[in-house]
Every structure is written in structure tokens, then in C-alpha cells.
């Protein structure tokens, strides 16, 4: 089993920054991509960013250029640096750790609230 824990959410004003952390623990040997999703009230959960074990990243268009995802493999931790935050970034942010096995298994964290005031 793999446990995923997020931290770093909070309340900020528009234009400010936050850094979210996500740590996977337990049987992490097969964990490869780790990703962030977010869910705003009344909306579906949406993809934010993903990073491979080797550090390759991809971002949703809505956050490209403002968010940066990095990874410390020794700590099984990823960091989502969020700059120039906008009110529309307000959501619960969830981290997902995925195995590279077949079948693939996904492990989700409990989420961390990010609120951006105008």
C-alpha cells in the first residue's frame, strides 16, 4: 500500500504564491508519475500537472507558466510551486501517486484547500 499526504494549502491574495508538497510513503518502489489535480466547488476534478520519475513535466494550459512541479525522489516528495495565483485557482488540490505496473494503481491524498481572494 501507498499513503499520499499533501500539505501547504492556505488562503492568499491574488498575485501571491503558495507551495504545495506531496509525500508518498509505504510501498513506493513502483511509483512513477505523481500528479496534481484540483476540484473547485460545483466542478469536476481537473488535471493540473504531472511529473515522471525522471523529472519530465506536463501542465494544464490554465496553469502553464505560473505553476512549477518538481520532485525529490530521495524523499518521495513532489512540490507544486504556484505563482501569480488567481481567484479561479481556488480549489481543493489533490495529489496522486501512480504505479508504472500493469495494471496501474493510483493512490490519492486527502486534498489540501487553496483559497485565493481577489
C-alpha positions as CSV (number, residue, x, y, z in Angstrom):
1,X,0.0,0.0,0.0
2,X,1.0,3.6,-0.6
3,X,0.0,6.6,1.5
4,X,-0.1,10.0,0.0
5,X,-0.2,13.2,2.1
6,X,-0.5,16.7,0.9
7,X,0.4,19.9,2.7
8,X,0.9,23.6,2.1
9,X,-2.6,24.9,1.3
10,X,-3.9,28.1,2.6
11,X,-5.5,31.5,2.0
12,X,-3.6,34.0,-0.1
13,X,-4.4,37.1,-2.1
14,X,-4.4,37.2,-5.9
15,X,-0.9,37.5,-7.3
16,X,0.7,35.8,-4.3
17,X,2.4,32.4,-4.2
18,X,2.0,29.1,-2.4
19,X,4.0,25.9,-2.5
20,X,2.2,22.6,-2.0
21,X,4.0,19.4,-1.0
22,X,3.0,15.8,-1.5
23,X,4.8,12.9,0.0
24,X,4.2,9.2,-0.8
25,X,5.1,6.6,1.8
26,X,4.8,2.8,2.1
27,X,5.4,0.6,-0.9
28,X,6.8,3.3,-3.1
29,X,9.1,1.2,-5.2
30,X,6.8,1.1,-8.2
31,X,5.6,4.7,-8.0
32,X,6.5,6.6,-11.2
33,X,4.3,9.6,-12.2
34,X,3.0,11.8,-9.5
35,X,0.4,14.4,-10.4
36,X,-1.8,17.1,-9.0
37,X,-5.5,17.6,-9.7
38,X,-7.9,20.2,-8.3
39,X,-11.6,20.4,-7.7
40,X,-13.4,23.7,-7.3
41,X,-16.9,23.8,-5.7
42,X,-19.5,22.5,-8.1
43,X,-17.0,21.5,-10.7
44,X,-15.3,18.2,-11.7
45,X,-11.9,17.3,-10.7
46,X,-9.4,18.5,-13.3
47,X,-5.8,17.8,-14.1
48,X,-3.2,20.4,-13.1
49,X,0.3,18.9,-13.6
50,X,2.3,15.7,-13.7
51,X,5.9,14.7,-13.2
52,X,7.7,11.5,-14.1
53,X,10.3,9.8,-12.1
54,X,12.9,11.3,-14.4
55,X,11.5,14.8,-14.0
56,X,9.6,15.2,-17.2
57,X,6.6,17.5,-16.6
58,X,3.4,18.5,-18.2
59,X,0.9,21.1,-17.2
60,X,-2.7,22.1,-17.9
61,X,-2.9,25.2,-20.1
62,X,-4.6,27.1,-17.3
63,X,-1.5,26.9,-15.1
64,X,1.3,26.8,-17.6
65,X,3.9,29.5,-16.9
66,X,2.6,30.1,-13.4
67,X,2.9,26.6,-11.7
68,X,6.1,24.6,-11.5
69,X,6.2,20.9,-10.4
70,X,9.4,19.5,-9.1
71,X,10.4,16.2,-7.4
72,X,12.8,14.9,-4.8
73,X,12.9,11.2,-5.4
74,X,15.0,10.5,-2.3
75,X,12.1,11.9,-0.3
76,X,9.3,10.5,-2.5
77,X,8.0,14.1,-2.5
78,X,6.8,16.4,-5.2
79,X,6.4,20.2,-4.9
80,X,3.9,22.3,-6.7
81,X,5.1,25.9,-6.7
82,X,2.2,28.1,-7.6
83,X,2.9,31.7,-8.5
84,X,0.7,34.6,-9.7
85,X,-2.3,32.9,-8.1
86,X,-5.8,33.9,-9.4
87,X,-9.2,33.6,-7.7
88,X,-10.0,30.9,-10.2
89,X,-7.2,28.7,-8.8
90,X,-9.3,28.3,-5.7
91,X,-9.9,24.6,-5.2
92,X,-9.1,21.6,-3.2
93,X,-5.8,20.3,-4.6
94,X,-5.3,16.5,-4.7
95,X,-2.0,14.6,-5.2
96,X,-2.0,11.3,-7.0
97,X,0.8,8.8,-7.0
98,X,0.6,6.2,-9.7
99,X,2.4,2.9,-10.3
100,X,4.1,2.0,-13.5
101,X,2.9,-1.5,-13.2
102,X,0.2,-3.3,-15.2
103,X,-2.5,-2.9,-14.1
104,X,-1.7,0.6,-12.9
105,X,-2.7,1.6,-9.4
106,X,-3.5,5.2,-8.3
107,X,-3.2,6.4,-4.8
108,X,-4.8,9.7,-3.8
109,X,-4.2,12.1,-0.9
110,X,-6.9,13.6,1.1
111,X,-6.5,17.0,-0.5
112,X,-5.5,20.5,0.7
113,X,-7.5,23.6,0.3
114,X,-6.2,26.6,-1.7
115,X,-8.2,29.8,-1.5
116,X,-7.2,32.8,-3.5
117,X,-9.0,36.1,-2.7
118,X,-9.4,38.8,-5.2
